[in-house]
Structures are given as C-alpha cells and as structure tokens.
C-alpha cells in the first residue's frame, strides 16, 4: 500500500513516506502551490500499481511490435527497387555495380538506441512495494498521536475557559450580584472561603436628589441648622448608598465650608448601609449641623461615590 496526502489549498495528491512525515513532525510543503500543511491530516493509503516485471514484459512487447513493421517496410522497398531494375540506366564502362548494404554502425546504432530506451524504461520501472503491515502500523500510530494531541488541546482549552470564568467572577462579583440577585448567596459563600466581600455597585448618577433644604431650627442658636434631603434610586437593582457632599456658601456664593458625609453618618440607625439602596426606592435624610459663626447664606449638595478602602 502507498501512503498519500492531499494539499488543503490546491487539492493536489502527493505520495509520502513514513520517514518524510517523521522528519518534520508531519509538516510538508506542496510541490505545486508551496503551501506548508500537516501531512497527517489527510493521510490515506492507496493500492500500488502493477509490479515491475509486468511493466518490463509490456515494454518488451511494445518494442517487438514496433520493430516488425520497419523490417517489412524495408523488404517492400527492396522489392520495389528490384522490380524497377530493368529501367535502370546502363552503367558506363569502367564501373562496377556492388550491392549497397546499410552501414553496420547505423544498424547497431538503431538497435543500441532501442535497447537503451528499453533499458531506460525498464530501469525506471515501478519500485518495490513496501510492506503493507509497516504502512498500516505507521498510519495507525500517526492517527493515534493526532487523537492524543486533540484531546490535550481540548482539555487545555476547557481548563483555560474555567480559569478565565473564575477570574472574571471574582473581579466582577459586585456587578454580578447587582444584575443577577440570585447569584448573590453563591458569591457570598465564595467570598467567605476567599476572605473577600461582595461590594455593591457605585451608581451615584442613578441616585437623584429629589428635594433639599437647610433651615435654622433654633432662633436662639443661629449657627445650628438642619439639612433635609430626599434621595431616590432610579436603578433597577440595588446600589451602594452615595456620599453627600455639602458646601456652605456666603451671599456671594463663595465657599465657606465643605464636608463629605458617608452613608453611616447620614442614614437612620435602623437602616443597614451594607444592604444597599433598594431599586426604585426613596429615602429622606435629616442632618443637624452646628456651623458656628460662619454665617452661611446658602448651600450646595451633591452626590459622590463612597471612597474605597
């Protein structure tokens, strides 16, 4: 059996041997389009052609058949010359008529040329058929090696995908818990083992200040004021409570004082800041502040993300 492989680019078939495939781990170059490809991928076996002895006998028969018509043609030509001999002009006196024989060198050259061509064709006959068992074993080993390689790549790809998924889950655990609430218990269990937390997403732009006001609650103490504000979460999921950025200004809107309040400072003690701001919920906060002798005439209130530790 002969081993052949097919070029994936031009579909040309090439006969290969085990030594050629093993030399470069199956990498071969197409003789037609120069593409380098894996010879093991389309490796197959084909039956050999007829043995060399049959080819030699066929060549000998062709030589004998082609040689006979030439002899008959020479004979007919000689007969035609003989039949026309009476018409040959008379030979002048002093000349002898001798039979003209073909030069020995020409005959030998013709014969030698035919023999040489026959020998050349015979010498370039079909090569000996390699053992069928060896090719079959090599083909089986090559296919087994390819299967092992594919299994290794598949296992490696699966492990890589699992690793990337675990890494993404760890870094985006807060976003996953916010957008997929059923995953939060599982993420909390994971963080207990890894000693981490599941943070709530910081979305201060999705929390709106619906109303805010500053009033003097004690006329006897003009520096004591109360800040009242209503906050609403417009997100469809739980978010972290924002920080309050309060700026006190004078009559010219110049900054007199500024302070940032964290959720644990402005939320009611009954409300758990770690539980987050519920989706579509609204809360009202009240803060009593002692501004001393600043004499604030106005204020500005803004929302900021809570600084991470």
Secondary structure, 3 states (H helix, E strand, C coil): CEEEEECCCCCCEEEECHHHHHHCCCEEECCCCCCEEECCCCCEEECCCCCHHHHHHHHHHHHHHHHHHHHHHHHHHHHHHHHCHHHCCCCCCCCCCCCCCCCHHHHHHHHHHHHHHHHHHHHCCCCCCCCHHHHHHHHHHHHHHHHHHHHHHHHHHHHHHHHHHHHHHHHCHHHHHHHCHHHHHHHHHHHHHHCCCCCCCCCHHHEEEEEEEEEECCCCCCCEEEEEEEEEECCCCCECCCEEEEEEECCCCCEEEEEEECHHHHCCCCCCHHHCECCCCEEEEEEEEECCCCCCCEEEEEEECCCCC
